[in-house]
Amino acid sequence: MAALIRLQADPIIAELAAERLRQEGVPAEVAGDSDPFPISGAPMTFSLLVPQRAEQRAREILSELAKR
């Protein structure tokens, strides 16, 4: 079963976050922008798909990345 983690970021940041999760051993995929027509300059919201069993670890890693 997969868990969805919402992430407001530029597309490249979402991909880098998914890559970092994979480096940490958490399988992750970017599901795409939830708003296909975002307001210019507004951050896009992406969903990261991770295994439900790894959701807590993924959130911890993303929290650490956000602090940087």
Summary of the structure (lengths in Angstrom):
residues: 68
radius of gyration: 11.7
end to end distance: 30.2
largest distance: 36.0
contacts: 176
relative contact order: 0.30
helix: 43%
strand: 31%
